[in-house]
């Protein structure tokens, strides 16, 4: 199986009030194509820091990180932006939907950042957005704004948005943290459906029930436990 994400001796250090805080301490990680990986660990263990590095939202202080064979540790900001737009879908615990836009328009929004031969005209963007909203079972809520949707429905919109650019992998940061048990089950089932179709999923979670049929990585004190 081909590696999609490979981190070697990753360190991430923050300076807080003249004190160095080591969020990651020489961590190694490999995630293969089409895997579903769950990352667990106590608060402050480095889970979100690792996810931010993999997602190109931050860069390691030391070490090398490869996404699809490319070393992102040395990428310029413009290259990181392009890599994120073309390769990664994001799902957040707080949904991060634009409140004034409909479900369809929230899903369409990331396609506006595509460039080159991936750039689409508006009608093509809308068609793709509608396809993704249908995939997550919200065709009947296509024109609803987020405030008119339940928490589970809003997270489904967020998943549709994460799929819209045909990403190589999805990063999900506590995607069920604000949902009840029924909505949680629906969201996890949907993520497995996406994964079964070939998209790699990397999920940070505190809920062991959501990790069934996934490969679990446990982080403690900035390192993955063996």
N, C-alpha and C positions, 0 to 999 in steps of 0.2 A: 504494500500500500504506500502511496506517495505522501510525503509529509506536506501539509499545508502551512502549518505554523511550527517553527523551531526556534527556541530560545536557548542560548548558551551563556551560562554564568551571568545572568541578568541581575544587575544591581540598580536600585532606584533610591536615591538619597535626597531628602529635602532639608533645607536649612530653615529652622523655626526658632526665632529669637536667639540667633547665634549658636543654636544647638543642631547638630546633625542627627536626622532621624532616618534610619535605614528601613524603608518599607519592603524592599526586596534585597536578599543577601546572597547573590550568586545562584539564583534559581535556574534550573534547567527544565524545559518543557518541550514536548513534541505532541502535536495533534495531526492525525492523518486525515486525508480527504474522506468525506462522508461519515466521519465519526460524530457521535453525540457525547460531549464531555461535560460533566458537571463539576464545578469547582466549589468546594466547601471549606469552611474554616471559621474560627472565631472572629469577632469584630477586631479590626486592626491588624489582621494577619497578613494582608497584602492582596486580597482577592480583587478588589476594585482597581488597585494600582496595576496589577497584572493585566486585567481586562483593558484598561486604558492604553497600556503599551501595545497589546495585540491589535487594538483598534486604531492605532496611529494617532490617538488623542494626546499622547505624551511619548517621550523618548527615554530610553534607558540611560542612566548615568554612566554605567559601564556594561560591557557585554554586547553580544550580537543577537539580533532578532530578525528572522527570515520569514517573510510572508510569500508563499508561492515561489520560493527560491530566491527572492530578492531581499537583500539586506536593508531593512528600513531604518536601521540605526544611523545610517549616514545620509538618509534622504533629506532633501530640502523641503521646506514647508509646502511649496507648490506641488512637489511630487507626492508628499504625504496626503494632501487634499485630493489629488487625482486618484491615488490608490484607495482611499477610503470610499470615494464616490463610486468607483467601479467594482470594488471587490467585497465590501462589507455592508451588512445590514445591521442596524442597531435596534434593540428593544429595551426600554427602560422601565423601572418599577413605577415611575410617575407618569408614564405614557408619553409626555412631551409632545402633545398634539397642539396645533395652533388653534386657539379657541374660536376664531372668527371664520375658519374654513370648514367646509363640509367634510365628511368622511372621505369622499372621493378626492377632494382637493388636497387634503392632508396627505393622502397616499401619492398623489401626483407630484407634490412639491419637490421631493428629492431629484426627480428627473430633470428639473430645470438646471441642475448643476453639471449635467453631463456635457462632454465636449467631443470634438472630433467626429469620428464615424459613429459614435454612440449617441450623438445629439439627435433628439426627436422633435418633430413639430408638435404644436399643441394638440391637434386631433389625435395623433399617435400616442401622446402622453396620456390623454384622457382615456383612450381605449385600453391601454395597459393598466392604468389605475383601476378602471372598472373591473377588469379581469381579476386583479388581485383582491379587490373587495368581495367579489363573488367567491373566490377561493376560500376566504375565511368565513363565508356564510352570512355576509351582511349586505347582500344585494338590496334587501328591502329597507336598509338604513343608509343607503348610498348618499342621500342628500341631507342627512341630519348633521348638525354641529355637535361637537363633543359633549356639551352640557346636556344634550337630549339623549345621550347614550349611557348605559350602565357601565360600571367599571370593567366588567368582562368584555363588553362590546368595544370600549375604548382600547383595551389591550389587543383585541382582534384587529382593529384599525392599525395599531402600531405594528403588528405582525405583517399585515398587508403592505404597509409602508416599507418595512424592512426587506420585503421580497421584490419590490417593484423594479429594481435595477439588476435583477438576476445575479445576486451576490454569490461569491464563492462560499462565504460563510456568514453566519449570523451570530452576533454577540448579544446575549440576553442577561441583563444585570437585575437579578431578583424580579423576574417578569411577573411572578404571581404574588409578590409581597403584599399588595393592597387588595387582594381578591378573596372572596369566600371559597369554600371548598369545592362547590360545584363549578364555579368559573375557573378555579385553579385546574381542575381535572380537564376541562375543555381546552384550556390554553396549552397544557402539557401534551395533550393528545394532538393538537394542531402542530406543535413543534416537532413531534415525532413524525407526523405526516410529511412535513417539509423535509425532515432528515431522510425519510425513506425514499424521497424523490431525488436524493443526492446532495443536498445542501448540508454542509458541515454546521453543527450547532455547538457553541461554547456558552454554557450557562453558569452564572454565579447564583447560588441558592443557599438558604439556610434550612430548607425544608427537605428532610431526607426522603419523604414520600414522593417528591417530584423527580428523584434521581433513578427510579426503577428503569432498567434496561438502558442505562447510560454508563459510560466509564467515569468513575468518580476519582477526582484528584483532591487531596486534602492539603491545605496550606496552613502552616503554623510558623509564626515568627519569620515570615519572609522566605520560607523554603517549602518545597513540596515534600511531604512526608513519604517515605518509602514504604 
